[in-house]
Amino acid sequence: MFEYRPEHIMSYVATLGKREQLGPVPEGLRVNVHVTGGEVTGPKVFGTFSTMGGDWFTVRRDGVVILDVRATIETRDGALIYMTYNGTSDLGKSGYEQIVTGALPVQGRPIRMSPRFQTSHPNYIWLNRIHCFGVGHSFPEKSEVAYDVYAIR
């Protein structure tokens, strides 16, 4: 009905630190994890992740993870780009119990997200104006997540 096309703007792998499990809250199980680094590869943005970011996620009792990520990308040319996103990942029916007991899922899970960007750097100001989606995967055995991010044009 409406014309659109996805445009690949970046891919990245983020490394994750130790999980901080706050415990059950009304919405599910609250867990925090810090971003400890990672690499962003083009085609439009290249750089690394600052260690100031993290994911403040909730695992619902049905095993669905609700992401709340905030991170900063430092580009190769010195720009700082603040990225936030919400998203979901389905750990399966036993996912909640696995996380409560401290077990990592045996296999990683697909992740879907919708990032927003903020920057004042003139080379990347266009990021402030676009709407994006991302598809990714978690790799708990390596403490990593990987994504491809697309602008909707």
DSSP file (Angstrom, degrees, kcal/mol; ACC not computed):
  #  RESIDUE AA STRUCTURE BP1 BP2  ACC     N-H-->O    O-->H-N    N-H-->O    O-->H-N    TCO  KAPPA ALPHA  PHI   PSI    X-CA   Y-CA   Z-CA
    1    1 A M              0   0    0      0, 0.0     2,-0.4     0, 0.0     0, 0.0   0.000 360.0 360.0 360.0 -49.2    0.0    0.0    0.0
    2    2 A F        -     0   0    0      2,-0.0     2,-0.3     0, 0.0     0, 0.0  -0.911 360.0-123.8-110.7 138.3    2.8    2.5    0.9
    3    3 A E        +     0   0    0     -2,-0.4     2,-0.3   150,-0.1     0, 0.0  -0.611  43.9 146.6 -81.3 137.1    6.1    2.4   -0.8
    4    4 A Y        -     0   0    0     -2,-0.3   148,-0.1     2,-0.0    -2,-0.0  -0.974  26.1-159.1-157.4 162.7    9.2    2.0    1.3
    5    5 A R        -     0   0    0     -2,-0.3   148,-2.8     2,-0.0     2,-0.3  -0.983  20.9-124.5-146.7 138.6   12.6    0.5    1.1
    6    6 A P  E     -A  152   0A   0      0, 0.0     2,-0.5     0, 0.0   146,-0.2  -0.636  21.5-161.6 -80.3 139.4   15.1   -0.6    3.8
    7    7 A E  E     -A  151   0A   0    144,-2.6   144,-2.9    -2,-0.3     2,-0.4  -0.980  18.8-129.5-122.9 118.8   18.6    0.9    3.6
    8    8 A H  E     +A  150   0A   0     -2,-0.5   142,-0.2   142,-0.2     3,-0.1  -0.510  35.0 166.0 -68.0 120.8   21.4   -0.8    5.5
    9    9 A I  E     -     0   0A   0    140,-2.5    35,-2.0    -2,-0.4    36,-1.2   0.713  57.4 -10.8-109.9 -27.7   23.2    1.8    7.5
   10   10 A M  E     -A  149   0A   0    139,-1.5   139,-3.3    33,-0.2    -1,-0.4  -0.990  43.7-154.2-164.2 159.3   25.3   -0.2   10.0
   11   11 A S  E     +AB 148  41A   0     30,-2.7    30,-3.0    31,-0.4     2,-0.3  -0.957  25.6 178.6-128.2 151.6   26.0   -3.6   11.5
   12   12 A Y  E     -AB 147  40A   0    135,-2.3   135,-2.6    -2,-0.3     2,-0.4  -0.999  28.0-151.5-154.2 157.0   27.5   -4.1   14.9
   13   13 A V  E     -AB 146  39A   0     26,-2.0    26,-1.7    -2,-0.3     2,-0.4  -0.999  21.8-165.7-122.2 123.7   28.7   -6.5   17.5
   14   14 A A  E     -AB 145  38A   0    131,-2.6   131,-1.9    -2,-0.4     2,-0.3  -0.924  11.4-141.0-111.7 136.0   28.5   -5.3   21.1
   15   15 A T  E     -AB 144  37A   0     22,-2.2    21,-2.7    -2,-0.4    22,-0.9  -0.756  18.4-148.3 -95.2 144.0   30.2   -7.1   24.0
   16   16 A L  E     - B   0  35A   0    127,-3.1    19,-0.2    -2,-0.3     3,-0.1  -0.848   3.9-148.4-117.5 146.7   28.4   -7.3   27.3
   17   17 A G  E     -     0   0A   0     17,-3.0    -1,-0.1    -2,-0.3    19,-0.0  -0.043  49.7 -37.5 -94.2-161.0   29.6   -7.4   30.9
   18   18 A K  E     -     0   0A   0      1,-0.1    16,-0.7    15,-0.1     2,-0.3  -0.293  62.1-117.9 -62.8 141.4   28.4   -9.0   34.0
   19   19 A R  E     - B   0  33A   0     14,-0.2     2,-0.6    -3,-0.1    14,-0.2  -0.630  17.1-154.2 -82.0 140.2   24.6   -9.2   34.6
   20   20 A E  E     - B   0  32A   0     12,-3.5    12,-2.8    -2,-0.3     2,-0.8  -0.939  11.0-159.2-114.8 105.9   23.1   -7.5   37.6
   21   21 A Q  E     - B   0  31A   0     -2,-0.6    10,-0.2    10,-0.2    -2,-0.0  -0.772  13.7-178.1 -93.7 111.9   19.9   -9.2   38.5
   22   22 A L  E     -     0   0A   0      8,-1.9    -1,-0.2    -2,-0.8     9,-0.2   0.748  41.1-126.6 -80.1 -24.3   17.7   -7.0   40.6
   23   23 A G  E     - B   0  30A   0      7,-1.2     7,-2.2     2,-0.0    -1,-0.2  -0.498  48.7 -15.2 106.9-177.8   15.0   -9.6   41.0
   24   24 A P  E     + B   0  29A   0      0, 0.0     5,-0.3     0, 0.0    -3,-0.0  -0.354  57.1 174.9 -65.9 135.1   11.3   -9.8   40.4
   25   25 A V  E >   - B   0  28A   0      3,-4.0     3,-1.5    -2,-0.1    -2,-0.0  -0.796  51.7 -88.3-126.0 171.4    9.4   -6.6   39.8
   26   26 A P  T 3  S+     0   0    0      0, 0.0     3,-0.1     0, 0.0     0, 0.0   0.828 128.1  48.3 -54.4 -32.6    5.7   -6.3   38.9
   27   27 A E  T 3  S-     0   0    0      1,-0.2     2,-0.3    33,-0.1    34,-0.3   0.635 126.4 -84.9 -83.4 -13.2    6.5   -6.5   35.2
   28   28 A G  E <  S-B   25   0A   0     -3,-1.5    -3,-4.0    32,-0.2     2,-0.5  -0.991  78.2 -16.6 147.4-140.6    8.8   -9.5   35.5
   29   29 A L  E     -BC  24  59A   0     30,-2.5    30,-2.6    -2,-0.3     2,-0.5  -0.913  58.2-145.0-107.5 122.7   12.4  -10.0   36.3
   30   30 A R  E     +BC  23  58A   0     -7,-2.2    -8,-1.9    -2,-0.5    -7,-1.2  -0.756  23.4 173.1 -91.7 128.3   14.6   -6.9   36.0
   31   31 A V  E     -BC  21  57A   0     26,-2.8    26,-1.4    -2,-0.5     2,-0.4  -0.997  14.5-159.9-134.5 137.5   18.2   -7.4   34.8
   32   32 A N  E     +BC  20  56A   0    -12,-2.8   -12,-3.5    -2,-0.4     2,-0.3  -0.929  10.9 177.4-114.9 142.7   20.9   -4.9   34.0
   33   33 A V  E     -BC  19  55A   0     22,-2.1    22,-3.0    -2,-0.4     2,-0.3  -0.988  20.5-134.5-144.0 136.7   23.9   -5.5   31.8
   34   34 A H  E     - C   0  54A   0    -16,-0.7   -17,-3.0    -2,-0.3     2,-0.5  -0.646  16.8-122.6 -92.7 145.7   26.6   -3.1   30.8
   35   35 A V  E     -B   16   0A   0     18,-2.1    18,-0.3    -2,-0.3   -19,-0.3  -0.757  25.9-175.8 -80.1 126.4   28.1   -2.7   27.3
   36   36 A T  E     -     0   0A   0    -21,-2.7     2,-0.3    -2,-0.5   -20,-0.2   0.426  56.0 -58.5-106.1  -1.1   31.8   -3.2   27.6
   37   37 A G  E     +B   15   0A   0    -22,-0.9   -22,-2.2    13,-0.2    -1,-0.3  -0.967  56.3 167.3 154.7-166.5   32.8   -2.5   24.0
   38   38 A G  E     -B   14   0A   0     -2,-0.3    11,-1.7   -24,-0.3     2,-0.4  -0.693  31.7 -95.4 140.4 168.7   32.1   -3.5   20.4
   39   39 A E  E     -BD  13  48A   0    -26,-1.7   -26,-2.0     9,-0.2     2,-0.5  -0.946  17.3-154.9-124.4 137.8   32.6   -2.6   16.8
   40   40 A V  E     -BD  12  47A   0      7,-3.1     7,-2.4    -2,-0.4     2,-0.4  -0.947  15.5-169.8-109.6 125.3   30.3   -0.8   14.4
   41   41 A T  E     -B   11   0A   0    -30,-3.0   -30,-2.7    -2,-0.5     3,-0.2  -0.953  15.8-150.7-120.6 140.2   30.9   -1.5   10.7
   42   42 A G        +     0   0    0     -2,-0.4   -31,-0.4     1,-0.3    -1,-0.2   0.621  61.9 175.7 -38.7-162.9   29.3    0.4    7.8
   43   43 A P  S    S+     0   0    0      0, 0.0    -1,-0.3     0, 0.0   -33,-0.2  -0.935 120.1   2.0 -85.7 -13.8   28.2    0.9    5.2
   44   44 A K  S    S+     0   0    0    -35,-2.0     2,-0.4     1,-0.2   -34,-0.2   0.700 130.7  41.3-108.3 -24.3   27.3    4.4    6.6
   45   45 A V        +     0   0    0    -36,-1.2     2,-0.4    -4,-0.1   -34,-0.3  -0.993  58.8 178.8-132.0 132.1   28.7    4.4   10.2
   46   46 A F        +     0   0    0     -2,-0.4    30,-1.9    -5,-0.2    31,-0.3  -0.997  32.9  83.0-131.1 134.9   32.0    3.0   11.4
   47   47 A G  E     -DE  40  75A   0     -7,-2.4    -7,-3.1    -2,-0.4     2,-0.3  -0.982  61.8 -77.2 170.8-156.8   33.3    3.1   15.0
   48   48 A T  E     -DE  39  74A   0     26,-2.3    26,-3.1    -2,-0.3     2,-0.4  -0.896  37.3-105.1-134.5 163.0   33.3    1.5   18.5
   49   49 A F  E     - E   0  73A   0    -11,-1.7   -11,-0.2    -2,-0.3    24,-0.2  -0.735  29.5-127.6 -90.6 137.5   31.0    1.5   21.5
   50   50 A S    >   -     0   0    0     22,-2.9     3,-0.7    -2,-0.4    22,-0.3  -0.423  19.5-123.6 -70.3 156.2   31.8    3.5   24.6
   51   51 A T  T 3  S+     0   0    0      1,-0.2    -1,-0.1   -15,-0.2   -16,-0.1   0.282  96.6  86.0 -86.2  11.7   31.8    1.5   27.8
   52   52 A M  T 3  S+     0   0    0     20,-0.1    -1,-0.2   -18,-0.1   -16,-0.1   0.511  74.7  86.8 -87.9  -5.9   29.1    3.9   29.3
   53   53 A G    <   +     0   0    0     -3,-0.7   -18,-2.1   -18,-0.3     2,-0.3  -0.258  46.8 159.6 -94.6 177.7   26.1    2.0   27.9
   54   54 A G  E     -CF  34  70A   0     16,-2.5    16,-2.4   -20,-0.3     2,-0.5  -0.987  36.8-105.3-175.9 177.8   23.9   -0.8   28.9
   55   55 A D  E     -CF  33  69A   0    -22,-3.0   -22,-2.1    -2,-0.3     2,-0.8  -0.993  16.8-168.5-124.3 123.3   20.7   -2.7   28.7
   56   56 A W  E     +C   32   0A   0     12,-2.5   -24,-0.2    -2,-0.5     2,-0.2  -0.740  32.6 172.3-108.6  78.4   18.1   -2.4   31.5
   57   57 A F  E     -C   31   0A   0    -26,-1.4   -26,-2.8    -2,-0.8     2,-0.4  -0.473  28.1-146.9 -99.3 161.8   15.9   -5.3   30.4
   58   58 A T  E     -CG  30  66A   0      8,-2.0     8,-3.1   -28,-0.2     2,-0.7  -0.985   6.6-149.3-123.8 133.7   12.9   -7.0   31.8
   59   59 A V  E     -CG  29  65A   0    -30,-2.6   -30,-2.5    -2,-0.4     6,-0.2  -0.914  21.5-143.3-101.2 114.3   12.1  -10.7   31.3
   60   60 A R    >   -     0   0    0      4,-2.9     3,-2.1    -2,-0.7   -32,-0.2  -0.307  25.9-106.8 -71.4 161.9    8.4  -11.2   31.4
   61   61 A R  T 3  S+     0   0    0    -34,-0.3    35,-0.2     1,-0.3    36,-0.2   0.692 119.6  61.6 -64.3 -18.5    6.9  -14.3   33.0
   62   62 A D  T 3  S-     0   0    0      2,-0.2    -1,-0.3    34,-0.1    33,-0.2   0.391 122.2-104.1 -88.2   4.5    6.1  -15.6   29.5
   63   63 A G  S <  S+     0   0    0     -3,-2.1    28,-2.9     1,-0.3     2,-0.5   0.481  77.3 134.5  90.9   2.7    9.8  -15.6   28.6
   64   64 A V  E     - H   0  90A   0     26,-0.2    -4,-2.9    27,-0.1     2,-0.5  -0.754  47.1-142.7 -89.3 130.1    9.7  -12.5   26.4
   65   65 A V  E     -GH  59  89A   0     24,-3.8    24,-1.4    -2,-0.5     2,-0.6  -0.786   5.8-155.4 -92.4 130.6   12.6  -10.1   27.0
   66   66 A I  E     -GH  58  88A   0     -8,-3.1    -8,-2.0    -2,-0.5    22,-0.2  -0.934  18.3-147.3-106.9 112.4   11.8   -6.4   26.8
   67   67 A L  E     + H   0  87A   0     20,-2.4    20,-0.7    -2,-0.6     2,-0.2  -0.468  22.8 179.9 -83.0 149.6   15.0   -4.5   25.9
   68   68 A D  E     + H   0  86A   0     18,-0.2   -12,-2.5    -2,-0.2     2,-0.4  -0.690  21.9 175.6-145.8  85.8   15.8   -0.9   27.1
   69   69 A V  E     +FH  55  85A   0     16,-2.8    16,-2.2   -14,-0.2     2,-0.4  -0.765  15.9 176.6-106.8 139.2   19.2   -0.1   25.6
   70   70 A R  E     +FH  54  84A   0    -16,-2.4   -16,-2.5    -2,-0.4     2,-0.3  -0.984  18.4 151.4-137.8 127.0   21.2    3.1   25.7
   71   71 A A  E     - H   0  83A   0     12,-2.7    12,-3.3    -2,-0.4     2,-0.5  -0.979  35.3-130.0-152.6 160.4   24.7    3.3   24.2
   72   72 A T  E     - H   0  82A   0     -2,-0.3   -22,-2.9   -22,-0.3     2,-0.5  -0.970  14.7-156.1-119.2 130.3   27.2    5.7   22.7
   73   73 A I  E     -EH  49  81A   0      8,-3.1     8,-2.7    -2,-0.5     2,-0.6  -0.882   3.1-157.1-100.0 131.7   29.0    5.1   19.4
   74   74 A E  E     -EH  48  80A   0    -26,-3.1   -26,-2.3    -2,-0.5     6,-0.2  -0.953  19.6-143.9-106.9 116.9   32.3    6.9   18.8
   75   75 A T  E >   -E   47   0A   0      4,-2.4     3,-2.0    -2,-0.6   -28,-0.3  -0.252  24.6-106.1 -77.1 165.4   32.9    7.0   15.0
   76   76 A R  T 3  S+     0   0    0    -30,-1.9   -29,-0.1     1,-0.3    -1,-0.1   0.782 121.9  53.2 -61.2 -27.5   36.3    6.7   13.4
   77   77 A D  T 3  S-     0   0    0    -31,-0.3    -1,-0.3     2,-0.0   -30,-0.1   0.203 126.0 -98.2 -96.5  16.8   36.2   10.5   12.7
   78   78 A G  S <  S+     0   0    0     -3,-2.0     2,-0.2     1,-0.3    -2,-0.1   0.504  73.0 143.1  90.3   5.2   35.5   11.4   16.3
   79   79 A A        -     0   0    0     42,-0.0    -4,-2.4    40,-0.0     2,-0.5  -0.502  41.7-141.4 -77.0 148.1   31.7   11.9   16.3
   80   80 A L  E     -H   74   0A   0     -6,-0.2     2,-0.5    -2,-0.2    40,-0.4  -0.959  18.2-172.9-108.8 127.3   29.6   10.8   19.3
   81   81 A I  E     -H   73   0A   0     -8,-2.7    -8,-3.1    -2,-0.5     2,-0.5  -0.976  13.4-148.8-124.0 118.5   26.3    9.2   18.5
   82   82 A Y  E     -HI  72 118A   0     36,-2.9    36,-2.1    -2,-0.5     2,-0.4  -0.756  18.3-170.1 -87.0 126.9   23.8    8.4   21.2
   83   83 A M  E     +HI  71 117A   0    -12,-3.3   -12,-2.7    -2,-0.5     2,-0.4  -0.972   8.7 176.0-122.0 130.5   21.7    5.3   20.4
   84   84 A T  E     +HI  70 116A   0     32,-2.1    32,-2.6    -2,-0.4     2,-0.3  -0.955   7.7 169.7-125.2 149.9   18.6    4.1   22.3
   85   85 A Y  E     -HI  69 115A   0    -16,-2.2   -16,-2.8    -2,-0.4     2,-0.3  -0.976  24.6-154.1-159.7 151.7   16.3    1.3   21.5
   86   86 A N  E     +HI  68 114A   0     28,-0.7    28,-2.0    -2,-0.3     2,-0.3  -0.829  34.5 141.2-110.2 156.8   13.5   -0.9   22.7
   87   87 A G  E     -HI  67 113A   0    -20,-0.7   -20,-2.4    -2,-0.3     2,-0.3  -0.971  35.9-111.8-174.9-175.0   13.0   -4.3   21.4
   88   88 A T  E     -HI  66 112A   0     24,-2.3    24,-2.3    -2,-0.3     2,-0.3  -0.964  15.0-177.1-139.0 154.4   12.0   -7.9   22.1
   89   89 A S  E     -HI  65 111A   0    -24,-1.4   -24,-3.8    -2,-0.3     2,-0.7  -0.967  22.6-137.1-147.1 138.6   13.5  -11.3   22.2
   90   90 A D  E     -H   64   0A   0     20,-0.5   -26,-0.2    -2,-0.3     3,-0.1  -0.864  17.1-178.6-103.8 112.9   11.6  -14.5   22.9
   91   91 A L        -     0   0    0    -28,-2.9     3,-0.2    -2,-0.7   -27,-0.1   0.464  49.1-112.7 -85.2  -2.1   13.5  -16.9   25.3
   92   92 A G    >   -     0   0    0    -29,-0.2     3,-1.8     1,-0.2     4,-0.4  -0.229  45.9 -54.3  91.2 173.5   10.7  -19.5   25.1
   93   93 A K  T 3  S+     0   0    0      1,-0.3     3,-0.3     2,-0.1     4,-0.3   0.793 138.4  44.5 -60.7 -30.8    8.3  -20.7   27.7
   94   94 A S  T 3> S+     0   0    0     -3,-0.2     4,-2.3     1,-0.2    -1,-0.3   0.374  84.7 100.9 -94.8   5.5   11.0  -21.6   30.2
   95   95 A G  H <> S+     0   0    0     -3,-1.8     4,-2.3     1,-0.2     5,-0.2   0.879  78.8  51.4 -59.2 -42.2   13.0  -18.4   29.6
   96   96 A Y  H  > S+     0   0    0     -4,-0.4     4,-2.5    -3,-0.3    -1,-0.2   0.945 111.7  46.7 -61.1 -48.2   11.8  -16.7   32.7
   97   97 A E  H  > S+     0   0    0     -4,-0.3     4,-2.0     1,-0.2     6,-0.3   0.880 110.2  54.3 -63.0 -38.3   12.8  -19.7   34.9
   98   98 A Q  H  <>S+     0   0    0     -4,-2.3     5,-2.2     1,-0.2     4,-0.4   0.935 111.6  43.8 -60.6 -46.1   16.2  -19.9   33.2
   99   99 A I  H ><5S+     0   0    0     -4,-2.3     3,-1.3     1,-0.2    -2,-0.2   0.900 109.9  56.0 -68.2 -39.9   17.0  -16.3   34.0
  100  100 A V  H 3<5S+     0   0    0     -4,-2.5    -1,-0.2     1,-0.3    -2,-0.2   0.889 110.4  45.6 -58.1 -39.9   15.7  -16.5   37.6
  101  101 A T  T 3<5S-     0   0    0     -4,-2.0    -1,-0.3    -5,-0.2    -2,-0.2   0.479 119.2-111.6 -84.2  -1.9   18.0  -19.4   38.3
  102  102 A G  T < 5 +     0   0    0     -3,-1.3     2,-0.3    -4,-0.4    -3,-0.2   0.511  69.8 141.5  87.0   4.1   21.0  -17.6   36.6
  103  103 A A      < -     0   0    0     -5,-2.2    -1,-0.3    -6,-0.3    -2,-0.1  -0.578  46.1-135.9 -81.2 141.6   21.2  -20.0   33.7
  104  104 A L        -     0   0    0     -2,-0.3     4,-0.0    -3,-0.1    -1,-0.0  -0.722  34.9 -95.0 -88.8 145.9   21.9  -18.6   30.2
  105  105 A P        -     0   0    0      0, 0.0    36,-0.1     0, 0.0    -1,-0.1  -0.326  30.5-126.5 -56.5 143.0   19.9  -19.9   27.3
  106  106 A V  S    S+     0   0    0     34,-0.1     2,-0.3    -3,-0.0    35,-0.1   0.889  94.2  28.4 -60.8 -39.3   21.7  -22.8   25.6
  107  107 A Q  S    S-     0   0    0     33,-0.1    32,-0.1     1,-0.1    -1,-0.0  -0.875  91.5-106.7-120.1 153.9   21.4  -21.0   22.3
  108  108 A G        -     0   0    0     -2,-0.3    31,-0.1    30,-0.1    -1,-0.1  -0.278  34.9-135.2 -70.6 166.4   21.1  -17.3   21.4
  109  109 A R        -     0   0    0     -4,-0.0    29,-2.0    -2,-0.0   -18,-0.1  -0.899  19.5 -98.2-125.2 151.7   17.8  -15.9   20.3
  110  110 A P  E     - J   0 137A   0      0, 0.0   -20,-0.5     0, 0.0     2,-0.4  -0.374  38.2-157.3 -63.6 147.7   16.7  -13.6   17.6
  111  111 A I  E     -IJ  89 136A   0     25,-2.4    25,-2.8   -22,-0.1     2,-0.4  -0.983   8.8-164.5-129.3 140.6   16.2  -10.0   18.6
  112  112 A R  E     +IJ  88 135A   0    -24,-2.3   -24,-2.3    -2,-0.4     2,-0.3  -0.989  20.5 166.1-124.1 135.6   14.1   -7.3   17.0
  113  113 A M  E     -IJ  87 134A   0     21,-2.3    21,-2.7    -2,-0.4   -26,-0.2  -0.928  34.8-141.7-147.8 168.6   14.6   -3.6   17.8
  114  114 A S  E     -I   86   0A   0    -28,-2.0   -28,-0.7    -2,-0.3    19,-0.2  -0.819  28.6-162.2-135.7  91.4   13.9    0.0   16.8
  115  115 A P  E     -I   85   0A   0      0, 0.0    17,-0.7     0, 0.0     2,-0.3  -0.415   7.1-162.6 -82.0 152.5   16.8    2.3   17.4
  116  116 A R  E     -I   84   0A   0    -32,-2.6   -32,-2.1    -2,-0.1     2,-0.3  -0.949  11.7-150.8-125.0 148.9   16.8    6.1   17.6
  117  117 A F  E     -I   83   0A   0     10,-0.5     2,-0.4    -2,-0.3   -34,-0.2  -0.917  12.3-172.4-125.5 148.1   19.9    8.3   17.2
  118  118 A Q  E     +I   82   0A   0    -36,-2.1   -36,-2.9    -2,-0.3     2,-0.3  -0.987  21.6 143.6-137.8 128.9   21.0   11.7   18.6
  119  119 A T        -     0   0    0     -2,-0.4   -38,-0.1   -38,-0.2     9,-0.1  -0.986  38.3-157.0-156.7 156.6   24.1   13.5   17.5
  120  120 A S        +     0   0    0    -40,-0.4     5,-0.1    -2,-0.3   -39,-0.1   0.386  59.8 117.4-111.9  -1.4   25.3   17.0   16.9
  121  121 A H    >>  -     0   0    0    -41,-0.4     3,-1.8     1,-0.1     4,-0.6  -0.513  65.4-137.1 -71.3 128.9   28.2   16.1   14.6
  122  122 A P  T 34 S+     0   0    0      0, 0.0     3,-0.4     0, 0.0     4,-0.2   0.777 100.5  59.3 -60.6 -27.4   27.6   17.5   11.1
  123  123 A N  T 34 S+     0   0    0      1,-0.2     3,-0.1     2,-0.1    -2,-0.1   0.692 118.1  30.1 -72.5 -16.5   28.7   14.3    9.3
  124  124 A Y  T X4 S+     0   0    0     -3,-1.8     3,-2.3     1,-0.1     4,-0.4   0.246  78.3 113.2-127.8  12.0   25.9   12.3   11.1
  125  125 A I  G ><  +     0   0    0     -4,-0.6     3,-1.3    -3,-0.4     4,-0.3   0.770  69.7  72.1 -59.0 -24.8   23.1   14.8   11.6
  126  126 A W  G >  S+     0   0    0      1,-0.3     3,-1.3    -4,-0.2     4,-0.3   0.760  84.1  68.7 -61.2 -25.7   21.1   12.8    9.1
  127  127 A L  G X  S+     0   0    0     -3,-2.3     3,-1.0     1,-0.3   -10,-0.5   0.815  89.4  63.1 -64.5 -29.0   20.8   10.1   11.8
  128  128 A N  G <  S+     0   0    0     -3,-1.3    -1,-0.3    -4,-0.4    -2,-0.2   0.693 104.8  48.1 -65.5 -18.1   18.6   12.4   13.9
  129  129 A R  G <  S+     0   0    0     -3,-1.3     2,-0.2    -4,-0.3    -1,-0.2   0.406  94.9  86.6-107.2  -0.1   15.9   12.4   11.1
  130  130 A I    <   -     0   0    0     -3,-1.0     2,-0.4    -4,-0.3   -13,-0.3  -0.668  61.8-138.8-108.4 158.6   15.5    8.8   10.2
  131  131 A H        -     0   0    0     21,-0.4    21,-2.8    -2,-0.2     2,-0.3  -0.950  31.7-175.9-110.7 134.2   13.4    5.9   11.5
  132  132 A C  E     - K   0 151A   0    -17,-0.7     2,-0.3    -2,-0.4    19,-0.2  -0.819  20.8-162.6-128.5 162.8   15.2    2.5   11.8
  133  133 A F  E     - K   0 150A   0     17,-2.2    17,-3.1    -2,-0.3     2,-0.4  -0.967  13.3-157.3-137.2 156.7   14.7   -1.1   12.6
  134  134 A G  E     -JK 113 149A   0    -21,-2.7   -21,-2.3    -2,-0.3     2,-0.4  -0.984   8.3-158.6-136.8 147.7   17.2   -3.7   13.5
  135  135 A V  E     +JK 112 148A   0     13,-2.1    13,-2.3    -2,-0.4     2,-0.2  -0.985  31.1 148.4-122.6 134.8   17.4   -7.5   13.4
  136  136 A G  E     -JK 111 147A   0    -25,-2.8   -25,-2.4    -2,-0.4     2,-0.3  -0.805  34.1-129.6-151.4-170.3   19.9   -9.2   15.5
  137  137 A H  E     -JK 110 146A   0      9,-2.1     9,-2.2   -27,-0.3     2,-0.3  -0.992  17.8-129.9-152.2 143.2   20.9  -12.2   17.6
  138  138 A S  E     - K   0 145A   0    -29,-2.0     7,-0.2    -2,-0.3     3,-0.1  -0.752  10.2-166.2 -95.9 147.1   22.2  -12.8   21.1
  139  139 A F  E >>> + K   0 144A   0      5,-3.1     3,-1.7    -2,-0.3     5,-1.6  -0.703  11.3 174.6-128.5  77.7   25.3  -15.0   21.7
  140  140 A P  G >45S+     0   0    0      0, 0.0     3,-0.5     0, 0.0    -1,-0.1   0.803  76.1  62.4 -60.4 -30.5   25.2  -15.6   25.5
  141  141 A E  G 345S+     0   0    0      1,-0.2   -35,-0.0   -35,-0.1   -34,-0.0   0.767 115.9  32.4 -66.5 -23.5   28.1  -18.0   25.3
  142  142 A K  G <45S-     0   0    0     -3,-1.7    -1,-0.2     2,-0.2  -126,-0.2   0.383 108.3-121.6-108.1  -0.3   30.3  -15.1   24.1
  143  143 A S  T <<5S+     0   0    0     -4,-0.8  -127,-3.1    -3,-0.5     2,-0.3   0.942  72.2 123.3  54.0  50.9   28.5  -12.3   26.0
  144  144 A E  E   < -AK  15 139A   0     -5,-1.6    -5,-3.1  -129,-0.2     2,-0.3  -0.946  48.0-160.8-137.0 156.8   27.7  -10.6   22.7
  145  145 A V  E     -AK  14 138A   0   -131,-1.9  -131,-2.6    -2,-0.3     2,-0.4  -0.973  12.5-161.8-129.8 149.7   24.9   -9.3   20.6
  146  146 A A  E     +AK  13 137A   0     -9,-2.2    -9,-2.1    -2,-0.3     2,-0.3  -0.992  11.1 178.4-134.6 141.9   25.0   -8.6   16.9
  147  147 A Y  E     -AK  12 136A   0   -135,-2.6  -135,-2.3    -2,-0.4     2,-0.4  -0.966  26.7-148.4-140.5 153.6   22.7   -6.5   14.8
  148  148 A D  E     -AK  11 135A   0    -13,-2.3   -13,-2.1    -2,-0.3     2,-0.4  -0.992  26.7-156.1-112.9 132.4   22.0   -5.2   11.3
  149  149 A V  E     -AK  10 134A   0   -139,-3.3  -140,-2.5    -2,-0.4  -139,-1.5  -0.929   9.6-171.2-117.0 134.0   20.4   -1.8   11.3
  150  150 A Y  E     -AK   8 133A   0    -17,-3.1   -17,-2.2    -2,-0.4     2,-0.3  -0.961  17.6-138.7-126.5 138.0   18.2   -0.4    8.5
  151  151 A A  E     -AK   7 132A   0   -144,-2.9  -144,-2.6    -2,-0.4     2,-0.7  -0.722  23.6-128.9 -85.7 145.5   16.7    3.0    7.8
  152  152 A I  E      A    6   0A   0    -21,-2.8   -21,-0.4    -2,-0.3    -2,-0.0  -0.882 360.0 360.0 -96.4 116.2   13.2    2.9    6.4
  153  153 A R              0   0    0   -148,-2.8    -1,-0.1    -2,-0.7  -150,-0.1   0.382 360.0 360.0-106.6 360.0   13.2    5.1    3.3
